[in-house]
């Protein structure tokens, strides 16, 4: 089970526990800070699940960093790389 699977199971369980009326609609008790926290966790997890895998590649010789979707051709001692998720930052996003 991956970290994402574990996080999704935890958030889904929290949503079930916060569903006071039993109808799957948490919005009706949205003034509760705990419910707001669960909804935020769900939103952030959805963004991570839908994020795009990228690689941060640092060129040691030139001291520059670039981001790539595929780094299969960059396997040598001149580069260091980290795998990550890219989530677009959307200004003015509506709820």
Number of C-alpha atoms within 10 A of each C-alpha: 5 7 8 13 11 11 14 17 12 15 19 15 13 18 19 15 12 20 17 13 10 10 8 12 14 19 12 12 15 13 9 12 10 13 20 16 13 20 19 13 19 19 13 13 16 13 15 15 14 12 14 13 14 16 18 17 19 17 15 12 9 9 8 10 13 10 16 12 13 10 14 6 6 13 10 7 9 12 17 15 17 10 14 14 15 16 14 9 7 7 6 6 6 5 3
